């Protein structure tokens, strides 16, 4: 079985919150197989609402038919339908294959080296949206601020090509997200409790020093 301990700890999940294997069977039968990591995720964690629906959406088994694609096995959907993520049909028998992203065009491009990389990155992105205390807006920051964040905060070891590239930092109970944004970066952060958030906010505010904040989410 795939180890999802980091995701479980992030969302404080102690029991199984997945779909029944019977719900996946029609999908598996139509495709001949699905990657082991993806199957494990659906069975263990797939039905958790915050983990799989705070920002973007894990496609539910009952909706698989709406996203059928000849070349890709689509399993994740951006919240406004702007893009989808999937696995190449030729990789469905691979345990932990790369994940690809599509913005409604014919071209798909690789966004993660593996399913585990994608699922962990998406979990942290969902967490920064779902935690109770958040900065509630994107802060526009530059490379100098990003370097400061790297020096001051521990990496979550979950960086990914998700969207146009995303990095995750912070201690337990907090998430700092740095997203590529053309020639700049966007900063989002949140925490599970008010005291931790206030300390995080003050630290980041000093680091940013009033520059480039305020693009609303």
Phi and psi in degrees as GROMACS dihedral restraints (atoms count N, CA, C in turn):
[ dihedral_restraints ]
;  ai    aj    ak    al  type     phi  dphi    fc
    3     4     5     6     1   -71.0    20    10
    4     5     6     7     1   141.2    20    10
    6     7     8     9     1   -87.7    20    10
    7     8     9    10     1   109.8    20    10
    9    10    11    12     1  -110.0    20    10
   10    11    12    13     1    29.5    20    10
   12    13    14    15     1   -57.9    20    10
   13    14    15    16     1   -44.0    20    10
   15    16    17    18     1   -61.2    20    10
   16    17    18    19     1   -40.0    20    10
   18    19    20    21     1   -69.5    20    10
   19    20    21    22     1   -41.8    20    10
   21    22    23    24     1   -60.1    20    10
   22    23    24    25     1   -44.6    20    10
   24    25    26    27     1   -65.2    20    10
   25    26    27    28     1   -39.2    20    10
   27    28    29    30     1   -59.9    20    10
   28    29    30    31     1   -40.5    20    10
   30    31    32    33     1  -104.9    20    10
   31    32    33    34     1     9.1    20    10
   33    34    35    36     1    55.0    20    10
   34    35    36    37     1    45.9    20    10
   36    37    38    39     1   -93.0    20    10
   37    38    39    40     1   121.3    20    10
   39    40    41    42     1  -112.3    20    10
   40    41    42    43     1   -15.1    20    10
   42    43    44    45     1  -124.9    20    10
   43    44    45    46     1   167.7    20    10
   45    46    47    48     1   -65.9    20    10
   46    47    48    49     1   135.5    20    10
   48    49    50    51     1  -138.7    20    10
   49    50    51    52     1    47.9    20    10
   51    52    53    54     1  -109.3    20    10
   52    53    54    55     1  -177.1    20    10
   54    55    56    57     1   -87.4    20    10
   55    56    57    58     1   159.2    20    10
   57    58    59    60     1   -74.1    20    10
   58    59    60    61     1   142.6    20    10
   60    61    62    63     1   -58.1    20    10
   61    62    63    64     1   -27.3    20    10
   63    64    65    66     1   -63.6    20    10
   64    65    66    67     1   -31.8    20    10
   66    67    68    69     1   -70.2    20    10
   67    68    69    70     1   -27.1    20    10
   69    70    71    72     1   -85.6    20    10
   70    71    72    73     1   -20.5    20    10
   72    73    74    75     1   -58.4    20    10
   73    74    75    76     1   -43.2    20    10
   75    76    77    78     1   -58.8    20    10
   76    77    78    79     1   -39.3    20    10
   78    79    80    81     1   -64.6    20    10
   79    80    81    82     1   -46.4    20    10
   81    82    83    84     1   -61.9    20    10
   82    83    84    85     1   -42.7    20    10
   84    85    86    87     1   -64.1    20    10
   85    86    87    88     1   -41.4    20    10
   87    88    89    90     1   -65.0    20    10
   88    89    90    91     1   -33.6    20    10
   90    91    92    93     1   -99.7    20    10
   91    92    93    94     1    -4.6    20    10
   93    94    95    96     1    83.4    20    10
   94    95    96    97     1   -28.6    20    10
   96    97    98    99     1  -173.8    20    10
   97    98    99   100     1   164.0    20    10
   99   100   101   102     1  -137.1    20    10
  100   101   102   103     1   154.3    20    10
  102   103   104   105     1   -55.9    20    10
  103   104   105   106     1   141.8    20    10
  105   106   107   108     1   -57.2    20    10
  106   107   108   109     1   -42.5    20    10
  108   109   110   111     1   -62.2    20    10
  109   110   111   112     1   -42.1    20    10
  111   112   113   114     1   -66.9    20    10
  112   113   114   115     1   -41.6    20    10
  114   115   116   117     1   -61.7    20    10
  115   116   117   118     1   -46.6    20    10
  117   118   119   120     1   -58.8    20    10
  118   119   120   121     1   -41.4    20    10
  120   121   122   123     1   -63.7    20    10
  121   122   123   124     1   -46.8    20    10
  123   124   125   126     1   -60.0    20    10
  124   125   126   127     1   -41.0    20    10
  126   127   128   129     1   -74.7    20    10
  127   128   129   130     1   -30.5    20    10
  129   130   131   132     1   -94.7    20    10
  130   131   132   133     1   -41.6    20    10
  132   133   134   135     1  -130.3    20    10
  133   134   135   136     1    -5.0    20    10
  135   136   137   138     1   -62.4    20    10
  136   137   138   139     1   -23.4    20    10
  138   139   140   141     1   -98.3    20    10
  139   140   141   142     1     5.5    20    10
  141   142   143   144     1   -73.7    20    10
  142   143   144   145     1   119.4    20    10
  144   145   146   147     1   -66.6    20    10
  145   146   147   148     1   -43.9    20    10
  147   148   149   150     1   -71.2    20    10
  148   149   150   151     1   -41.8    20    10
  150   151   152   153     1   -62.4    20    10
  151   152   153   154     1   -35.0    20    10
  153   154   155   156     1  -116.1    20    10
  154   155   156   157     1    14.9    20    10
  156   157   158   159     1  -159.6    20    10
  157   158   159   160     1    12.2    20    10
  159   160   161   162     1   -71.8    20    10
  160   161   162   163     1   -33.8    20    10
  162   163   164   165     1  -127.6    20    10
  163   164   165   166     1   -66.3    20    10
  165   166   167   168     1  -107.3    20    10
  166   167   168   169     1   176.6    20    10
  168   169   170   171     1  -131.2    20    10
  169   170   171   172     1   125.5    20    10
  171   172   173   174     1   -69.7    20    10
  172   173   174   175     1   128.0    20    10
  174   175   176   177     1   -69.6    20    10
  175   176   177   178     1   127.8    20    10
  177   178   179   180     1   -76.2    20    10
  178   179   180   181     1   150.5    20    10
  180   181   182   183     1   -52.7    20    10
  181   182   183   184     1   -37.2    20    10
  183   184   185   186     1   -68.4    20    10
  184   185   186   187     1   -15.2    20    10
  186   187   188   189     1  -107.1    20    10
  187   188   189   190     1     2.6    20    10
  189   190   191   192     1   -52.9    20    10
  190   191   192   193     1   -40.8    20    10
  192   193   194   195     1   -62.4    20    10
  193   194   195   196     1   -23.2    20    10
  195   196   197   198     1   -73.7    20    10
  196   197   198   199     1   -15.9    20    10
  198   199   200   201     1  -122.6    20    10
  199   200   201   202     1    27.2    20    10
  201   202   203   204     1   -62.6    20    10
  202   203   204   205     1   138.9    20    10
  204   205   206   207     1  -143.6    20    10
  205   206   207   208     1   138.7    20    10
  207   208   209   210     1   -65.2    20    10
  208   209   210   211     1   -31.3    20    10
  210   211   212   213     1  -107.7    20    10
  211   212   213   214     1   -19.3    20    10
  213   214   215   216     1  -133.9    20    10
  214   215   216   217     1   146.0    20    10
  216   217   218   219     1   -94.1    20    10
  217   218   219   220     1   100.5    20    10
  219   220   221   222     1   -84.3    20    10
  220   221   222   223     1   132.6    20    10
  222   223   224   225     1  -138.0    20    10
  223   224   225   226     1    -7.3    20    10
  225   226   227   228     1  -138.5    20    10
  226   227   228   229     1   143.8    20    10
  228   229   230   231     1  -130.5    20    10
  229   230   231   232     1   131.9    20    10
  231   232   233   234     1   -66.6    20    10
  232   233   234   235     1   148.6    20    10
  234   235   236   237     1   -60.2    20    10
  235   236   237   238     1   -26.8    20    10
  237   238   239   240     1  -108.1    20    10
  238   239   240   241     1    11.2    20    10
  240   241   242   243     1    75.1    20    10
  241   242   243   244     1    13.8    20    10
  243   244   245   246     1   -69.5    20    10
  244   245   246   247     1   -30.1    20    10
  246   247   248   249     1  -150.8    20    10
  247   248   249   250     1   163.7    20    10
  249   250   251   252     1  -132.6    20    10
  250   251   252   253     1   161.1    20    10
  252   253   254   255     1  -121.5    20    10
  253   254   255   256     1   144.8    20    10
  255   256   257   258     1  -158.0    20    10
  256   257   258   259     1  -179.3    20    10
  258   259   260   261     1  -120.6    20    10
  259   260   261   262     1   140.8    20    10
  261   262   263   264     1   -61.3    20    10
  262   263   264   265     1   140.6    20    10
  264   265   266   267     1   -55.8    20    10
  265   266   267   268     1   -35.7    20    10
  267   268   269   270     1   -69.3    20    10
  268   269   270   271     1   -10.6    20    10
  270   271   272   273     1  -105.4    20    10
  271   272   273   274     1     6.1    20    10
  273   274   275   276     1   -64.2    20    10
  274   275   276   277     1   -22.7    20    10
  276   277   278   279     1   -92.1    20    10
  277   278   279   280     1    -3.2    20    10
  279   280   281   282     1   -81.6    20    10
  280   281   282   283     1   138.2    20    10
  282   283   284   285     1   -63.6    20    10
  283   284   285   286     1   -44.4    20    10
  285   286   287   288     1  -139.6    20    10
  286   287   288   289     1    66.9    20    10
  288   289   290   291     1   -79.3    20    10
  289   290   291   292     1   169.1    20    10
  291   292   293   294     1   -65.2    20    10
  292   293   294   295     1   158.3    20    10
  294   295   296   297     1  -114.2    20    10
  295   296   297   298     1   140.1    20    10
  297   298   299   300     1  -120.3    20    10
  298   299   300   301     1   154.8    20    10
  300   301   302   303     1  -123.7    20    10
  301   302   303   304     1   145.6    20    10
  303   304   305   306     1  -139.3    20    10
  304   305   306   307     1   133.1    20    10
  306   307   308   309     1  -105.2    20    10
  307   308   309   310     1    39.1    20    10
  309   310   311   312     1    83.8    20    10
  310   311   312   313     1     8.6    20    10
  312   313   314   315     1  -108.8    20    10
  313   314   315   316     1   173.9    20    10
  315   316   317   318     1   -67.8    20    10
  316   317   318   319     1   -30.6    20    10
  318   319   320   321     1   -80.0    20    10
  319   320   321   322     1   131.4    20    10
  321   322   323   324     1  -108.5    20    10
  322   323   324   325     1   146.6    20    10
  324   325   326   327     1  -133.4    20    10
  325   326   327   328     1   150.3    20    10
  327   328   329   330     1   -71.0    20    10
  328   329   330   331     1   130.1    20    10
  330   331   332   333     1  -113.8    20    10
  331   332   333   334     1   -18.8    20    10
  333   334   335   336     1  -147.7    20    10
  334   335   336   337     1   146.8    20    10
  336   337   338   339     1   -69.0    20    10
  337   338   339   340     1   -25.3    20    10
  339   340   341   342     1  -156.0    20    10
  340   341   342   343     1   165.2    20    10
  342   343   344   345     1   -61.8    20    10
  343   344   345   346     1   -42.1    20    10
  345   346   347   348     1   -61.9    20    10
  346   347   348   349     1   -39.4    20    10
  348   349   350   351     1   -62.5    20    10
  349   350   351   352     1   -46.6    20    10
  351   352   353   354     1   -62.1    20    10
  352   353   354   355     1   -47.8    20    10
  354   355   356   357     1   -65.3    20    10
  355   356   357   358     1   -37.4    20    10
  357   358   359   360     1   -70.6    20    10
  358   359   360   361     1   -41.7    20    10
  360   361   362   363     1   -62.7    20    10
  361   362   363   364     1   -44.6    20    10
  363   364   365   366     1   -64.7    20    10
  364   365   366   367     1   -35.1    20    10
  366   367   368   369     1   -61.3    20    10
  367   368   369   370     1   -43.8    20    10
  369   370   371   372     1   -68.0    20    10
  370   371   372   373     1   -34.8    20    10
  372   373   374   375     1   -68.0    20    10
  373   374   375   376     1   -40.7    20    10
  375   376   377   378     1   -64.5    20    10
  376   377   378   379     1   -36.5    20    10
  378   379   380   381     1   -65.1    20    10
  379   380   381   382     1   -41.2    20    10
  381   382   383   384     1   -65.7    20    10
  382   383   384   385     1   -25.7    20    10
  384   385   386   387     1   -82.2    20    10
  385   386   387   388     1   -35.6    20    10
  387   388   389   390     1   -90.7    20    10
  388   389   390   391     1   -18.4    20    10
  390   391   392   393     1   -62.7    20    10
  391   392   393   394     1   149.0    20    10
  393   394   395   396     1   -64.2    20    10
  394   395   396   397     1   -36.6    20    10
  396   397   398   399     1  -112.6    20    10
  397   398   399   400     1   122.1    20    10
  399   400   401   402     1  -141.0    20    10
  400   401   402   403     1   158.2    20    10
  402   403   404   405     1   -73.2    20    10
  403   404   405   406     1   -12.6    20    10
  405   406   407   408     1    62.6    20    10
  406   407   408   409     1    13.1    20    10
  408   409   410   411     1  -160.3    20    10
  409   410   411   412     1   156.2    20    10
  411   412   413   414     1   -78.4    20    10
  412   413   414   415     1   137.0    20    10
  414   415   416   417     1  -102.7    20    10
  415   416   417   418     1   128.7    20    10
  417   418   419   420     1   -81.8    20    10
  418   419   420   421     1   125.5    20    10
  420   421   422   423     1  -132.8    20    10
  421   422   423   424     1   166.5    20    10
  423   424   425   426     1  -112.3    20    10
  424   425   426   427     1  -178.8    20    10
  426   427   428   429     1   -60.3    20    10
  427   428   429   430     1   -35.3    20    10
  429   430   431   432     1   -62.7    20    10
  430   431   432   433     1   -41.4    20    10
  432   433   434   435     1   -67.6    20    10
  433   434   435   436     1   -40.5    20    10
  435   436   437   438     1   -58.8    20    10
  436   437   438   439     1   -43.7    20    10
  438   439   440   441     1   -63.4    20    10
  439   440   441   442     1   -36.0    20    10
  441   442   443   444     1   -65.3    20    10
  442   443   444   445     1   -40.9    20    10
  444   445   446   447     1   -62.4    20    10
  445   446   447   448     1   -41.9    20    10
  447   448   449   450     1   -61.5    20    10
  448   449   450   451     1   -35.9    20    10
  450   451   452   453     1   -76.2    20    10
  451   452   453   454     1   -32.3    20    10
  453   454   455   456     1   -93.1    20    10
  454   455   456   457     1   -24.1    20    10
  456   457   458   459     1  -125.4    20    10
  457   458   459   460     1   147.7    20    10
  459   460   461   462     1   -73.9    20    10
  460   461   462   463     1   141.1    20    10
  462   463   464   465     1   -73.0    20    10
  463   464   465   466     1   143.9    20    10
  465   466   467   468     1   -80.6    20    10
  466   467   468   469     1    -3.6    20    10
  468   469   470   471     1    57.9    20    10
  469   470   471   472     1    42.3    20    10
  471   472   473   474     1  -136.6    20    10
  472   473   474   475     1    18.9    20    10
  474   475   476   477     1   -59.6    20    10
  475   476   477   478     1   148.9    20    10
  477   478   479   480     1  -154.7    20    10
  478   479   480   481     1   166.3    20    10
  480   481   482   483     1   -84.6    20    10
  481   482   483   484     1    10.0    20    10
  483   484   485   486     1   -48.6    20    10
  484   485   486   487     1   135.2    20    10
  486   487   488   489     1    54.5    20    10
  487   488   489   490     1  -120.2    20    10
  489   490   491   492     1  -106.6    20    10
  490   491   492   493     1    16.9    20    10
  492   493   494   495     1   117.5    20    10
  493   494   495   496     1   129.8    20    10
  495   496   497   498     1  -145.3    20    10
  496   497   498   499     1   142.3    20    10
  498   499   500   501     1  -124.6    20    10
  499   500   501   502     1   146.6    20    10
  501   502   503   504     1  -126.3    20    10
  502   503   504   505     1   135.2    20    10
  504   505   506   507     1  -138.7    20    10
  505   506   507   508     1   171.1    20    10
  507   508   509   510     1   120.6    20    10
  508   509   510   511     1   167.6    20    10
  510   511   512   513     1   -89.8    20    10
  511   512   513   514     1   178.8    20    10
  513   514   515   516     1   -58.9    20    10
  514   515   516   517     1   137.7    20    10
  516   517   518   519     1    85.5    20    10
  517   518   519   520     1     4.4    20    10
  519   520   521   522     1  -146.7    20    10
  520   521   522   523     1   151.8    20    10
  522   523   524   525     1  -137.9    20    10
  523   524   525   526     1   128.8    20    10
  525   526   527   528     1  -113.9    20    10
  526   527   528   529     1   126.7    20    10
  528   529   530   531     1  -117.7    20    10
  529   530   531   532     1   126.7    20    10
  531   532   533   534     1  -115.0    20    10
  532   533   534   535     1   118.5    20    10
  534   535   536   537     1  -112.7    20    10
  535   536   537   538     1   138.5    20    10
  537   538   539   540     1   -63.8    20    10
  538   539   540   541     1   141.7    20    10
  540   541   542   543     1  -148.3    20    10
  541   542   543   544     1    79.2    20    10
  543   544   545   546     1    57.6    20    10
  544   545   546   547     1  -114.1    20    10
  546   547   548   549     1   -93.7    20    10
  547   548   549   550     1     1.5    20    10
  549   550   551   552     1  -126.9    20    10
  550   551   552   553     1  -165.7    20    10
  552   553   554   555     1  -137.1    20    10
  553   554   555   556     1   157.1    20    10
  555   556   557   558     1  -113.4    20    10
  556   557   558   559     1   138.9    20    10
  558   559   560   561     1  -117.1    20    10
  559   560   561   562     1   128.8    20    10
  561   562   563   564     1  -130.4    20    10
  562   563   564   565     1   145.5    20    10
  564   565   566   567     1  -152.5    20    10
  565   566   567   568     1   155.8    20    10
  567   568   569   570     1  -156.7    20    10
  568   569   570   571     1   168.3    20    10
  570   571   572   573     1  -149.5    20    10
  571   572   573   574     1   162.0    20    10
  573   574   575   576     1   -80.1    20    10
  574   575   576   577     1   -22.8    20    10
  576   577   578   579     1  -136.0    20    10
  577   578   579   580     1   159.3    20    10
  579   580   581   582     1   -65.9    20    10
  580   581   582   583     1   -40.2    20    10
  582   583   584   585     1   -63.6    20    10
  583   584   585   586     1   -44.5    20    10
  585   586   587   588     1   -65.1    20    10
  586   587   588   589     1   -39.4    20    10
  588   589   590   591     1   -65.7    20    10
  589   590   591   592     1   -43.6    20    10
  591   592   593   594     1   -60.1    20    10
  592   593   594   595     1   -40.4    20    10
  594   595   596   597     1   -67.6    20    10
  595   596   597   598     1   -42.0    20    10
  597   598   599   600     1   -64.4    20    10
  598   599   600   601     1   -44.6    20    10
  600   601   602   603     1   -60.4    20    10
  601   602   603   604     1   -45.0    20    10
  603   604   605   606     1   -64.0    20    10
  604   605   606   607     1   -41.0    20    10
  606   607   608   609     1   -64.6    20    10
  607   608   609   610     1   -46.4    20    10
  609   610   611   612     1   -69.3    20    10
  610   611   612   613     1   -34.5    20    10
  612   613   614   615     1   -64.0    20    10
  613   614   615   616     1   -41.7    20    10
  615   616   617   618     1   -64.0    20    10
  616   617   618   619     1   -38.7    20    10
  618   619   620   621     1   -67.2    20    10
  619   620   621   622     1   -44.9    20    10
  621   622   623   624     1   -71.4    20    10
  622   623   624   625     1   -33.7    20    10
  624   625   626   627     1    58.3    20    10
  625   626   627   628     1    41.7    20    10
  627   628   629   630     1    79.9    20    10
  628   629   630   631     1     5.1    20    10
  630   631   632   633     1   -94.8    20    10
  631   632   633   634     1   132.2    20    10
  633   634   635   636     1    63.3    20    10
  634   635   636   637     1    33.9    20    10
  636   637   638   639     1   -99.6    20    10
  637   638   639   640     1   158.1    20    10
  639   640   641   642     1   116.8    20    10
  640   641   642   643     1     6.2    20    10
  642   643   644   645     1   -76.4    20    10
  643   644   645   646     1   113.0    20    10
  645   646   647   648     1   -68.3    20    10
  646   647   648   649     1   149.1    20    10
